[in-house]
C-alpha cells in the first residue's frame, strides 16, 4: 500500500536519503517524490523542466508501515507523520486512500506526470487531449495555452488542491511517448537475427538535441532499434526518474 510522509518543503530529498540509509531495503518496495513536467518558454522555444508535484510530501510503498515509525523519529529534519495508534499502542502510517492512489496512478509514469498534448478548435474549444490530462479534461478550472498549462482542482489527502498539468501542442517538437499514445509512433521492420546498431548503447550518457530538456544528461538504460528510441534515466537531486527519447535526436554527452 501507499503511505504519506510529510516533511518541510525542500527537505523531501534529505529525508528520502535518511530513510534509504537507516531502513532495511527489504521492508519497502519504493519511496518516491512525484515529479511533473512544467513547460516554460526560453529563447523562443518551449522547454520542459521537472518540478515536485506535491512539495513537502514523500510517498512510501510498503506492507510493513509500522517498521518505519521509529526510523522516522531518528531523522533530524522529520516534521510530521500522518499516523494512528494501534491496539498494542504502537503507531502506524495512515495509508493513502484508494481514490487518491487511483488518481495518482492515472497521472504518473515511472514517477513523472508527463505533459499532455492538447489541440483547440477555433482557439476556443478543446478538440483533443492525449496524456494524463485526458481523463480530467472536464475538471479543468483554468486553461492557459500560451503558457502551456492547465489547472485541475481535486481533493487529495482530504484537502482541496490545484494540480498543474504541462501542455504540448502541434507547434512543439515531437515526444516519442506522446506519439505512441497518439498511435503515430512508427516501428522499423527488423529481420530476425539482424538487429541494427543505431549508434547508441546501454551505458552511454546522452543529451537531447532538441533542447527541450536543456542541458540535462541522461544515462541510457535500454535501446529499441525498431522504434529508434532509448529508455534513459536522469537524476534531479536525489530523485532518479526515467524518460524515453528519440535516438535520432540525441548526442553523446562526452562527444567532442
C-alpha positions as CSV (number, residue, x, y, z in Angstrom):
1,X,0.0,0.0,0.0
2,X,1.0,3.6,-0.4
3,X,1.6,5.8,2.7
4,X,2.4,9.5,3.0
5,X,5.3,11.1,4.9
6,X,5.0,14.8,5.4
7,X,8.2,17.0,5.8
8,X,9.2,20.6,5.5
9,X,9.0,21.7,1.8
10,X,12.5,21.5,0.4
11,X,13.6,18.6,2.8
12,X,12.0,15.8,0.7
13,X,15.2,14.6,-0.8
14,X,17.1,14.8,2.5
15,X,14.5,12.7,4.3
16,X,14.4,10.2,1.5
17,X,18.2,9.8,1.7
18,X,18.0,9.3,5.5
19,X,15.4,6.6,5.1
20,X,17.5,4.8,2.4
21,X,20.4,4.8,4.8
22,X,18.6,3.8,8.0
23,X,15.9,1.5,6.9
24,X,16.2,-2.1,5.7
25,X,15.6,-2.1,2.0
26,X,13.6,-5.3,2.2
27,X,10.9,-3.6,4.3
28,X,9.7,-1.4,1.4
29,X,9.3,-1.6,-2.3
30,X,9.6,2.1,-3.2
31,X,9.9,5.5,-1.8
32,X,9.4,8.3,-4.3
33,X,8.9,12.0,-4.8
34,X,6.4,12.5,-7.7
35,X,7.5,15.0,-10.4
36,X,5.6,16.7,-13.1
37,X,6.8,18.3,-16.4
38,X,6.4,22.0,-16.4
39,X,6.6,23.9,-19.8
40,X,8.4,27.2,-19.9
41,X,9.4,29.3,-22.9
42,X,13.0,30.2,-23.2
43,X,14.9,31.7,-26.2
44,X,11.9,31.2,-28.5
45,X,11.4,27.5,-27.6
46,X,9.2,25.7,-25.2
47,X,11.3,23.7,-22.8
48,X,10.4,21.1,-20.2
49,X,11.6,21.3,-16.6
50,X,10.8,18.9,-13.8
51,X,9.1,20.1,-10.6
52,X,7.9,18.4,-7.5
53,X,4.2,17.6,-7.8
54,X,3.5,17.8,-4.0
55,X,6.1,19.8,-2.2
56,X,6.5,18.6,1.4
57,X,5.3,15.0,0.7
58,X,7.1,11.7,0.1
59,X,5.3,8.5,-0.9
60,X,6.1,5.1,0.5
61,X,5.1,1.7,-0.8
62,X,5.3,-1.0,2.0
63,X,3.4,-3.8,3.6
64,X,5.0,-3.2,7.0
65,X,4.4,0.5,7.7
66,X,4.9,0.1,11.5
67,X,8.6,-0.7,10.9
68,X,9.2,2.9,9.7
69,X,7.9,4.9,12.7
70,X,11.0,4.6,14.9
71,X,13.2,5.2,11.9
72,X,11.4,8.5,11.1
73,X,11.8,9.7,14.7
74,X,15.6,9.4,14.3
75,X,15.6,11.7,11.2
76,X,16.6,15.3,12.2
77,X,14.5,17.1,9.6
78,X,11.5,14.9,10.2
79,X,8.4,17.1,10.6
80,X,5.2,15.1,10.8
81,X,4.0,11.6,10.3
82,X,0.4,11.1,9.3
83,X,-0.2,8.1,11.7
84,X,-2.6,6.4,14.1
85,X,-2.2,4.3,17.3
86,X,-2.7,0.6,17.0
87,X,-4.3,-1.6,19.7
88,X,-0.9,-2.6,21.0
89,X,-0.1,1.1,21.5
90,X,2.3,1.1,18.5
91,X,1.9,3.7,15.8
92,X,1.4,3.1,12.1
93,X,1.1,5.2,8.9
94,X,-2.3,6.4,7.7
95,X,-2.5,4.8,4.2
96,X,-3.2,6.8,1.0
97,X,-6.9,6.4,0.3
98,X,-7.9,4.2,-2.6
99,X,-9.3,7.1,-4.6
100,X,-6.1,9.2,-4.0
101,X,-4.0,6.2,-5.1
102,X,-6.0,5.6,-8.2
103,X,-5.8,9.3,-9.1
104,X,-2.0,9.4,-8.7
105,X,-1.6,6.1,-10.6
106,X,-3.6,7.6,-13.5
107,X,-1.2,10.6,-13.7
108,X,2.2,9.1,-13.1
109,X,4.5,7.1,-15.4
110,X,7.7,6.0,-13.6
111,X,7.1,8.7,-11.0
112,X,6.6,11.5,-13.6
113,X,3.5,13.2,-14.8
114,X,4.3,14.0,-18.4
115,X,3.0,16.9,-20.4
116,X,-0.4,16.4,-22.1
117,X,-1.0,17.1,-25.8
118,X,-3.9,19.4,-26.5
119,X,-5.5,20.8,-29.7
120,X,-8.1,23.5,-29.8
121,X,-10.9,24.2,-32.2
122,X,-11.3,27.9,-33.3
123,X,-8.9,28.7,-30.4
124,X,-11.9,28.3,-28.0
125,X,-12.9,24.7,-27.6
126,X,-10.8,21.7,-26.7
127,X,-10.8,19.3,-29.7
128,X,-8.4,16.6,-28.4
129,X,-6.4,15.8,-25.3
130,X,-3.8,13.0,-25.0
131,X,-1.9,12.1,-21.9
132,X,-2.6,12.4,-18.2
133,X,-5.0,15.4,-18.6
134,X,-7.3,13.4,-21.0
135,X,-9.2,11.7,-18.2
136,X,-9.8,15.0,-16.3
137,X,-10.5,17.4,-19.2
138,X,-14.0,18.1,-17.8
139,X,-12.5,19.1,-14.5
140,X,-10.2,21.9,-15.8
141,X,-10.7,25.1,-13.8
142,X,-8.1,27.1,-15.8
143,X,-6.7,26.6,-19.3
144,X,-3.7,28.8,-20.4
145,X,-2.5,27.6,-23.8
146,X,0.1,30.5,-24.3
147,X,1.8,29.5,-21.1
148,X,1.2,25.8,-21.7
149,X,-0.6,24.9,-18.5
150,X,-3.9,23.7,-17.3
151,X,-5.2,23.6,-13.7
152,X,-7.4,20.8,-12.3
153,X,-9.0,21.2,-8.9
154,X,-9.0,17.9,-7.0
155,X,-9.3,16.7,-3.4
156,X,-6.1,14.9,-2.4
157,X,-5.3,13.6,1.1
158,X,-8.5,15.2,2.4
159,X,-7.7,18.7,1.1
160,X,-8.7,20.7,-2.0
161,X,-5.6,21.0,-4.2
162,X,-4.7,22.6,-7.5
163,X,-2.9,20.1,-9.8
164,X,-0.9,21.8,-12.6
165,X,-0.6,20.0,-15.9
166,X,2.0,20.9,-18.5
167,X,0.7,21.2,-22.1
168,X,2.2,20.3,-25.5
169,X,0.8,21.3,-28.9
170,X,1.3,20.7,-32.6
171,X,3.8,23.5,-32.8
172,X,6.2,21.8,-30.3
173,X,8.8,19.2,-31.1
174,X,7.8,15.5,-31.2
175,X,8.0,13.4,-28.0
176,X,8.3,9.6,-28.5
177,X,5.9,8.5,-25.7
178,X,3.3,11.1,-26.9
179,X,3.5,9.9,-30.5
180,X,3.0,6.4,-29.2
181,X,-0.1,7.4,-27.2
182,X,-1.5,9.1,-30.3
183,X,-0.9,6.0,-32.5
184,X,1.7,7.8,-34.6
185,X,4.9,6.1,-33.4
186,X,6.5,4.2,-36.3
187,X,8.5,0.9,-36.0
188,X,11.2,0.0,-38.4
189,X,10.9,-3.6,-39.7
190,X,13.9,-5.7,-38.4
191,X,14.9,-9.1,-39.8
192,X,15.3,-11.8,-37.2
193,X,18.9,-12.0,-36.0
194,X,19.8,-8.8,-37.7
195,X,19.3,-6.1,-35.0
196,X,20.8,-2.8,-36.4
197,X,23.2,-0.7,-34.4
198,X,21.6,2.8,-34.2
199,X,24.7,4.4,-32.7
200,X,23.5,4.5,-29.1
201,X,24.3,1.8,-26.5
202,X,23.4,0.9,-22.9
203,X,25.5,2.9,-20.5
204,X,26.0,5.8,-22.9
205,X,25.5,9.3,-21.4
206,X,23.5,11.5,-23.8
207,X,21.9,14.9,-24.2
208,X,18.8,15.9,-26.1
209,X,19.5,17.7,-29.3
210,X,16.0,19.4,-29.5
211,X,16.8,21.5,-26.4
212,X,13.5,20.5,-24.8
213,X,15.3,19.3,-21.6
214,X,18.0,21.9,-21.5
215,X,21.5,20.6,-20.6
216,X,20.2,17.5,-18.7
217,X,22.4,14.5,-19.1
218,X,20.7,11.1,-19.4
219,X,22.1,7.6,-18.9
220,X,20.9,5.1,-21.5
221,X,19.2,2.0,-19.9
222,X,18.0,0.2,-23.0
223,X,17.7,0.7,-26.7
224,X,14.8,-0.1,-29.0
225,X,16.1,-0.2,-32.6
226,X,12.6,-0.9,-34.1
227,X,11.2,2.3,-32.6
228,X,14.5,4.1,-32.7
229,X,14.1,5.2,-29.1
230,X,16.1,4.9,-26.0
231,X,15.0,4.5,-22.4
232,X,17.0,6.7,-20.1
233,X,17.5,7.7,-16.5
234,X,18.4,11.1,-15.1
235,X,18.8,12.5,-11.5
236,X,17.1,15.5,-10.1
237,X,18.7,16.0,-6.6
238,X,18.3,12.5,-5.1
239,X,15.3,11.7,-7.3
240,X,16.0,9.3,-10.2
241,X,13.5,9.3,-13.0
242,X,13.2,7.7,-16.4
243,X,12.3,9.1,-19.8
244,X,12.1,7.9,-23.4
245,X,14.0,9.8,-26.0
246,X,14.3,9.6,-29.8
247,X,17.6,8.0,-30.8
248,X,17.8,10.3,-33.8
249,X,17.7,13.5,-31.7
250,X,20.3,12.8,-29.0
251,X,24.1,13.2,-28.9
252,X,26.7,11.5,-26.7
253,X,27.4,13.8,-23.8
254,X,31.1,13.2,-24.0
255,X,31.3,13.7,-27.7
256,X,33.7,16.5,-28.7
